[in-house]
Amino acid sequence: MLAEKPDLVIMDQMMPEMDGLEALRVLRANPATCSLPVLVASAIQDPGEVAELVRAGADGYVSKPFQAAQLLEIVRRHLPG
């Protein structure tokens, strides 16, 4: 159980403990986080890998390096209210 539920998660695909794809699957399988907006910010350029992240439940993807305004636009689209 989560002590606090975030409004949105931004994560990379390449992380040390588990990759973003595995993290997405864990988040989507948990009733407490299944509808949580998840954005992936990564240096991945392969369209197939990006599509796999979206199929696994990513709500958005932004390629690194990115402009702050670009990330803020995506975040605003996925935050409630």
C-alpha positions in Angstrom: 0.0 0.0 0.0 1.3 3.5 -0.8 1.7 5.9 2.0 1.0 8.8 -0.5 -0.4 8.6 -3.9 1.3 10.9 -6.4 -0.8 12.8 -9.0 1.6 11.7 -11.8 4.8 9.7 -12.3 7.7 10.7 -14.6 10.3 8.0 -15.0 13.0 6.9 -17.4 13.0 3.6 -19.3 16.5 2.8 -18.1 16.6 2.6 -14.3 18.9 0.5 -12.1 16.5 -1.8 -10.2 13.9 -2.4 -12.8 13.4 -0.9 -16.2 10.5 1.4 -17.1 8.6 -1.4 -18.9 8.6 -3.6 -15.8 7.7 -0.6 -13.6 4.7 0.2 -15.8 3.5 -3.4 -15.6 3.8 -3.3 -11.8 1.9 0.0 -11.6 -0.8 -1.0 -14.0 -1.4 -4.3 -12.1 -1.9 -2.6 -8.8 -5.4 -1.4 -8.2 -4.0 1.6 -6.2 -1.9 2.8 -9.1 -3.6 1.3 -12.2 -5.0 4.7 -13.3 -2.1 6.8 -12.2 -0.8 8.9 -15.2 2.8 7.7 -16.1 5.1 9.6 -18.4 8.3 8.2 -19.7 11.2 10.6 -20.3 14.1 8.7 -21.9 16.8 8.7 -24.6 15.2 5.8 -26.4 14.9 6.5 -30.1 13.6 3.1 -31.3 9.9 3.6 -32.2 9.3 -0.1 -31.4 10.5 0.3 -27.8 8.4 3.5 -27.4 5.3 1.7 -28.7 6.0 -1.2 -26.3 6.0 1.4 -23.4 2.7 2.8 -24.6 1.2 -0.7 -24.9 2.3 -1.4 -21.3 0.4 1.7 -20.1 2.6 4.8 -20.5 0.4 7.8 -20.9 3.0 9.9 -22.7 6.6 9.8 -23.8 9.2 12.6 -24.2 12.6 12.0 -25.7 15.7 13.3 -24.0 17.1 15.8 -24.2 13.9 17.8 -24.0 12.9 21.4 -23.3 11.2 22.1 -20.0 8.3 23.7 -21.8 7.8 20.4 -23.7 7.7 18.4 -20.5 5.4 20.9 -18.8 2.9 20.7 -21.7 2.8 16.9 -21.5 2.4 17.0 -17.7 -0.4 19.6 -17.9 -2.3 17.3 -20.3 -2.3 14.5 -17.9 -2.9 16.2 -14.5 -6.5 16.4 -13.3 -8.1 19.8 -13.2 
